[in-house]
Amino acid sequence: MGALHPNLIVGIGGSAGALNAYKALLDAVPSNTDMAFVIISHMNPTAHSELAKILSRHTKMTLRVAAEAMPIQANCVYVIPPDADLLIENYLFKVISPRSGRNKQVDLFFISLAEAMGDRAIGIVLSGYDHDGTKGCKHIKANGGKTFAQDMSAEVDFMPLSAQESGNVDFVIPLGEIPDKLKSLAAALKT
């Protein structure tokens, strides 16, 4: 695995109904993409999260709960810790706990991702209530990155529809097609 910097960092945000989408996406992503995947899920701040354990069954990539100053490596999946905001700085995680507010973790991470990675930032908005992720998609696009929203397969379509309606989503495609699109985006950056 090594300390290889990922060529893209893919932020994946979701809330209600997103568990099945996370599983489907991880099932479809090969383990050798040279990308890092960061899952930002709305969680009850006092709950003990089993998300990392559940999702580890759906990928061959190393899966970790993100921690302060943890390096972000290629071919790894990271999950936001409970009751925290997660940011990126110089390929390292910055964890702010307790979280600053309810249902804005996706926007905070996407904005940080956009500033840290520019055109190597990807934001994917999955199933969930509210409009978290919409503002973050705007920042990712403004910094040259690409954005996705879950298609009509979203169990709860508020978050992906909010992102789409903002005009800041590049792709609305089935979850199973996202890995190939990510691969072509990564290839385009190398040229």
Secondary structure, 3 states (H helix, E strand, C coil): CCCCCCCEEEEEEECCCHHHHHHHHHHHCCCCCCEEEEEEECCCCCCCCCHHHHHHCCCCCEEEECCCCCECCCCEEEECCCCCEEEEECCEEEEECCCCCCCCHHHHHHHHHHHHHHHHEEEEECCCCCCCCHHHHHHHHHCCCEEEEECCCCCCCHHHHHHHHCCCCCEEECHHHHHHHHHHHHHHHHC
